[in-house]
Amino acid sequence: NKPALVLYLRLSILPSFTYLQLYLPGQFDAGVGNNDPEPGIPLRNEPPNSVHWLGTNSIGQDLWSRLWQGTRTSLLIGLAVACIEAVVGITVGVLWGYVRKLDFVFTELYNILDNIPSTVVLILVSYMLRPGVGTIILAMSITSWIGMARFIRHQIIIIRHRAYNPRLLYTSPSPR
């Protein structure tokens, strides 16, 4: 499937370049302002040119480097939240579906967390903790595992209620 292959290549180039960009020659540090070499004045609001491909901002930072630094941070947050969501969601979902005594507790927890808008949770957690990437990951992980847990619970219940037939497990292939 050629369109799928082209899309896959495009999608794999972006994260790859995000991390390779650091090691390309002539790249600037995203957090450091750039100064004009002769007078030592910051290169503020420079338009795009051959040195600064996207120009600079009001404190002289290279916008090309800042763009890729932000992309790296976004990929880190997305990967961390997805891993936490998978681990917590699968664990809670298996317990929720398998242990019948915990069904009421997890159902009520699901009802509470699912009815609170995630934006409110993000704002409250960022207000209570120090701003940073770890705070964003924690805030997004607090409610993101709910959907995964519910899905895993339903799959466990489907498997649990299937009729068990031991003859189907140990059948030999029929002769031709």
Summary of the structure (lengths in Angstrom):
residues: 176
radius of gyration: 25.4
end to end distance: 36.3
largest distance: 89.5
contacts: 425
relative contact order: 0.10
helix: 66%
strand: 2%
